[in-house]
């Protein structure tokens, strides 16, 4: 049997050479004896954890890495105790000097000694700066599930953080599907009323008489079926925030009562003239330009200004296409966690389709498109054939949009589509399916039918 040649003594590594090699590495390296005491340590490990070599030698593993080692890095601890391996474990630990560090740790068993016992090798890298960078990016590009890195969304984030500390009434304006309720929830949770309730009311989903009772409550006998007193949503939101979505659809009679709540912070239940004090924050939202409704005499001017103390305008998705990849991958992660389906990302060709699509249903429609892809795709990356057919067809045969027309020689700023145009585009994208259109716009089917009648829209053919 051939044996490997034995190196001459002058070619063999001396202990001091091995020590110099280990000290030149940027990774921290620690060897532990079978009793889990530090037997060897290189220079990087000392610098990362802020400890002197002689001080570290003989330390117990838990003392060396800190008390959090048993909880934050339990996988590594178990590997050391059981003589097995653990790789790429992230943990935030406090070293002997008390400094908090985020480490990426790997543990390997050492060859057994003559007595058969094994020590362990622990290799770790300081990834604190990388961890903090990711945290900063997460805070910068996402706020309570609102995702965006584009300039318009960064302005929205700034406004949300500024207004959250106050109790000012906020009016959020934006097309359907742009995330108005997410912004309202972010303002609530970042503000001083976060411990109180957040009560959301879709004002367009309820008939006038029902909405009045829902908002302000009623007393026994106020109308047929009122068999007992009932608190309204305003009282239910006491100490917290009430979110009035689609405020532009509220009837004039209810607008008067809303104005009184905002002016006097009192309300009257249906069937009663006794004032009830309310302590809460009001956030309203609309997908219609309230200023236009005021000019048309369909919305009270005094209520408009009471609601619009702090206006926040959410840009449509077609105005922030830079956010489409970020949003798409956000939804991929979300549905991957929910479904456990091994889908990694959106492929390049599919992403190009997503970026080019006009998104009449905005972020909600993009979320629905990714959910559809999770039904069609079995794993790997999402390809064009996994996307909704109306999306692919619309991109292939889409007429020039107002945005592209404005950018092709005209200096006139592009305008968001009117309520009629948005409704017509969404109906066309869903093949005039009212249920799908309602889901994409975030309204009830009754509202869709009402708006179709108002704008004279009928299914072609």
Secondary structure, 3 states (H helix, E strand, C coil): CCCCCCCCHHHCCCHHHHHHHHHCCCCEEEEECCCCEEEEECHHHHHHHCCCHHHHCCCEHHHHHCCCHHHHCHHHHHHHHHCCCEEEEEEEEECCCCCEEEEEEEEEECCCCCCCCCCEEEEEEECHHHHHHHHHHHHHHEECCEECCCHHHHHHHHHHHHHHCCCCCEEEECCCCCCHHHHHHHHHHHCCCCCCCEEEEECCCCCHHHHHHHHHCECCCCCCCCCCCECCHHHHCCCCEEEEECHHHCCHHHHHHHHHHHHHCEEECECCCCEEECCCEEEEEECCCHHHHHHCCCCCHHHHHHHCCEEEECCCHHHCHHHHHHHHHHHHHHHHHHHCCCEEEECHHHHHHHHHCCCCCHHHHHHHHHHHHHHHCCCEEECHHHCCHHHHHHHHCCCCCHHHHHCCCCCCCCCCCCHHHHHHHHHHHCCCCHHHHHHHHCCCHHHHHHHHHHHCCCCCC
